[in-house]
Amino acid sequence: MKVHEKQPTRYGKKFKIKKHDRVLILTGIFKGKVATVTRVDKEKDRVLLSGIPAVIRHTKPNPVLAPEGELHRTRSVHISNVALFVEQDGKNLPSKIRIEKTEGKRLRVLKKTNATVNEEQRYA
């Protein structure tokens, strides 16, 4: 193995943003919009979001591959460009997350307000 190559980790990458979280988009043309995470791709460090317009791919007619016309694909965003958020004074403010262990459980806590991210809030 070469010196500059990364060694594989035992458990893979760990992200603090999970599926079904409501996140705030920090950069790009949808900056400030709120979306829901539908899938986390740990290999590419990206998340698939619903709640923002899909990417439209225009295709030529091809009998082997796909039909002609518009194909709508869900949009993926790099995980560093989204964050969990806190609503304060009618504004959505991004917040970092810390992990606290209490009674054998791992809780995700928002640093701005010290509020926990509950499972009930994720699916709302």
Summary of the structure (lengths in Angstrom):
residues: 124
radius of gyration: 18.3
end to end distance: 46.3
largest distance: 58.9
contacts: 270
relative contact order: 0.18
helix: 6%
strand: 46%
